[in-house]
Amino acid sequence: MKRHALIFWSAVLLAVFGLVSGLATSGLNSLKGFVVPVVLFLVLFLLYKFPPRRFAGSGSRRQPKIKVKPSQKTLAKVAGMRKSQPPAGKRKTYPFRVIEGSKGKNEDEQLPKYH
């Protein structure tokens, strides 16, 4: 983590050094190359922060949602599905069982071999 921070701050330091040296040698003419990226960044940031209403999902010209009442058959089906689900707290029983092996079994050793 410290390595990434070191790389980041050294890049920031070099960028600041480049800006200061560019301003010292050619004044504000050195900032012409930064105008397009900065404007593009600002436009993208503003679109992210304040999206257009048609993409935002909420707005004043939104059409009202029509609520559809589910039929009795659908309600019965959903209720039946809820009843048939097992409760989350109980454990399922599986038809599997553990068969103890005899290979390398040593009752004196309780610790694993590689720890």
Secondary structure, DSSP 4 states (H G I P E B T S, - for coil): -HHHHHHHHHHHHHHHHHHHHHHHHHGGGGGHHHHHHHHHHHHHHHHHHS--HHHHS--TTPPPPPP-PPPHHHHHHHHHHHHHSPPTTSPPP-S--PPPP-TT--SS--S-TT-
